[in-house]
Amino acid sequence: MDISDTAPTPANNNHVFCPPEARRYVLISAILASSMGFIDGSVVSLAMPVIRADLGASLVDAQWISNGYMLFLSALVLLGGAAGDVFGVRNIFAAGIILFMVTSAACALAVDAEMLIIMRAAQGIGAALMVPGSLAIIAKSYPNATRGKAIGQWAAFSSLTTAMGPFVGGMVLSFGAEWMWRLIFAINVPIGLAALAMLLSKVPQDRPSSKRRLDIAGAMLATVGLGLMAWGLTAFGLPADVRAVSPWLWIAVGGAIFVGFIVWEKWARAPMVKLELFASRAFTGANLYTLILFFAFNAVLFFLPMTVVSGWGAKEWEASLLFLPLSLFIAGLSSYSGRLSDAIGPRWPLTVGAAIVGISYAGLALTMPLMMLWQVTFPILLLKGLGMAIVVSPVSAAVMRATPEEDTGLASGINNALARAAGLMAVASLGAVAGVVFANVLGTAAPGVEFGAYVAAPLDAGAEALRVSATNSAFAAIAAIAAAMCFVAAAVAWLTQPSWKRKEKA
């Protein structure tokens, strides 16, 4: 399972509101709802070339079809978790499912790229309520004695759907008509209805566990600040003659607003982010590590499918198999890496895991011109899956270990939000890199052709060869940047995280 999609860990209390006979419905509804959120990013990335062809979307449009969702999810996921405490977990979880389901239907019916971007942003708001609620309602429904088993079942089934979702979506995209991409959104409607029916008919309403205020002002400042910075990074990929203002101005204004968010969080009566947590070197280091590593991870996750589908001519189902090693390695090895981190500390697992991912991405950058999907690219991605499996449990454990017990839920939420924000910035900034490199290599051979898009009219042999070369060069630049950032993340882990011998920890 992609750890950028894991929900904040709720507080470990033994107060339960749900009778034993209703708990299985809680578990099933949580699995169904979280599955919708987990598979969303990878399947949409897979479908991006055909979405662009069907809606006439540009590369910037493609970036914001992804970024609209990630912006609101990253900025509001902490608010969504707190809302469950204030209004009741079942109420907020149900509201998130409803909003996610309705906006998914609207995405399926989108008539142009602008409508899809807006509906994806609204879908991100629904996910910000639904993602933390899926795990929180399990924790609040099961007593301590059986909670761990229930969370393990939730994680196992979620890993399975995360692994199989892109493959099923790829099969639909490969052998269906051009409009079939709409089904990857429409399928959320029956899934959401099933989860909602069980939740509302079988699960009683819980009592709110907190009377604190929600940090609405903080959420607005974070959303606007991140959004303007992301738009400024995206604007570097636009022609100079269509920019209203300099991209640096958007970045500066967004950065100033985000600084305002940090100042507000320092003085707010009920802040979303407890800034005192960052006084811990290990906590700050673990979150900086997350930000850097997941910038790299999301860059490759978003741009690789467009490269192999539009540039190499691979079928979507073939591209979907590139995601499989990641899910299988994480599902199979996370518990082992977690125990290793407990035994020797997080420094070595985090350092080695990030370095392995960096080597994998460097391999992608060097081998793009070979265009050997199964002989070269797939084995390289096996290495990436191994590296991420080494990282997944230790990074969560590092955050938890550096946090007071009463703040573990908030700390996990901060880490999750940073992973999402890293993806937002990666897609925003590296789209411009891809566009510039692609245009420089292609030159004037095929006017109007963009990176990652299908070509409407066939090109002559020379122009087509140049287009494919430009696509490979653009992704190679992204993979090289991602590799460098992984090595920086490894250095951050080594310098900030503790290590110990088993006997010393005991």
Residue, then its C-alpha position, 0 to 999 in steps of 0.5 A: m500500500d502506498i504510505s502516502d495514502t495511509a490515514p492518521t493513526p487515531a488515539n489508542n483509547n478503549h472507549v467503544f460505541c459500537p456493539p459486537e454484532a455491528r463491528r463487521y459492518v464498520l470494518i467492511s465499510a471502512i475497507l470499501a471507502s478507503s479502497m476508493g481513496f487508495i486506488d484513485g491516484s494511481v488509476v488516474s495517472l494511468a488514465m491520463p493520456v486517454i483523458r487528455a485525448d478525450l477532453g483535449a486537455s493540455l499538460v498543465d490541465a493534466q497536472w491540475i487534474s491531479n493537483g486539484y485533488m491533492l491540494f485539498l486533501s493535503a491541506l484539509v486532512l488534519l481538519g477532517g480528522a479533527a472534525g470527527d472528534v467534534f461532530g462524531v466519527r460516523n457522521i464525518f466519515a459518512a459525509g466524506i463518503i457522500l461527497f467523494m461519491v457525488t463528486s466521483a459521479a461528476c468527474a465521470l460526467a465531465v464535459d471538459a478539462e476545467m470541469l474535471i479539475i473542479m470536481r477533482a478538487a471537490q473530490g479531494i475535500g471528500a477524501a480529506l473527511m473520508v481517509p482519516g475517518s476510515l481508520a478512526i471509526i475502526a479504532k473507536s468501534y473495537p476494544n483494545a483486545t481486538r483492535g489490532k486484528a481489525i486494523g490488520q484486516w483493514a490494511a490487508f484488504s486495502s493492500l489487495t485493492t491497491a494492488m488490483g485496482p490499477f490492473v483492473g482499471g488498465m484492462v478497462l482502458s486497454f480494451g474499451a472505447e476512449w470514453m471508458w476512462r469515465l468508469i474509473f470514477a463512476i465505479n466509486v458510486p456503487i462502492g460508496l453506496a454499499a459502504l454508506a448503506m452499511l454504515l447508516s443502517k447497521v452502525p450506531q452514531d458515536r458521541p463526539s469526543s471533543k468540544r474544541r474548535l475547528d481551525i477553519a482559518g488555518a485550513m484556509l491559509a494552508t489551502v490558499g498558500l499551497g495552491l498559489m505556490a503550486w500554481g506558480l510552479t506550474a506556470f513555469g511550463l506555460p508560454a511566456d505570452v500567456r502568463a498573466v504575471s510572473p510565476w515567481l510572484w505567485i510563488a512569493v504570494g503563496g509563500a507569504i500566505f503559508v508563512g502566515f499559516i505557520v504564524w497563525e498556528k503558533w497563536a491559534r487557540a485550537p491549531m491544526v498543527k502543534l508547532e512544538l512537535f517540531a522542537s524534536r530533531a527526530f520528528t522534524g527529520a522524519n517529516l523532512y525525510t517524508l517531504i523529500l522522499f515523497f516528492a520523488f515518489n509522486a513525480v515518478l508515479f505521475f509521469l511514468p505511466m504517461t511516458v510508457v503509454s504515450g511514448w512507448g505505445a504500451k497498453e494501459w494494462e501493461a503500464s498498470l503492472l508497473f505498480l504491482p511490485l510496490s503494493l506486493f512488496i509493501a504488503g509482504l515486507s512492511s511488518y519485517s521492516g517494522r520489527l527491524s526498526d524496533a530492533i536497531g532504530p530507524r536510521w539504517p532502514l530509512t537510509v538504506g530504503a531511500a538509497i535503494v529507491g534512488i538507485s532505482y530511479a537513477g536506473l530509470a533515468l539511464t535506461m529510458p532510451l532502451m524502451m525495454l518495458w519487461q526486460v529492464t524497466f520492470p526489474i528496476l521497479l522491483l528494486k523501487g518496490l523493495g526500497m519503499a517496503i523497507v521505508v514504510s513502517p520505519v518512517s511511521a514508527a520514527v514519527m510516533r517514537a519522536t512524539p508524546e503519546e497524547d499527540t500521536g494521532l496529530a503527528s501521524g496526520i501531519n506526516n500524512a499531510l506532508a506526503r500529500a503536499a510533496g506530491l502536489m509540489a512534485v507534479a506542479s514543478l516537474g511538469a514544467v521540467a518535462g515540458v521544457v526538456f520535451a520542447n527542446v528535444l522536439g524542436t519544430a518537428a511536430p508543432g503543438v505536440e506535448f509531453g505525455a499526450y497522444v498524437a491526434a494525426p500520425l507524424d512522419a517517421g522522423a518526427e515520430a522518432l523525435r517525439v519518442s526521444a523527447t518523451n524519454s528525455a523528459f522523463a529521464a530528467i524527472a527520474a534523475i531529479a527524483a533519484a537525487m532527492c532520494f539520496v538527499a532523503a537518505a542523508v537526512a535520515w542518517l543525520t537526524q534519526p537515532s539508531w541503537k543495538r537491541k540490548e541498548k534499547a531493552 
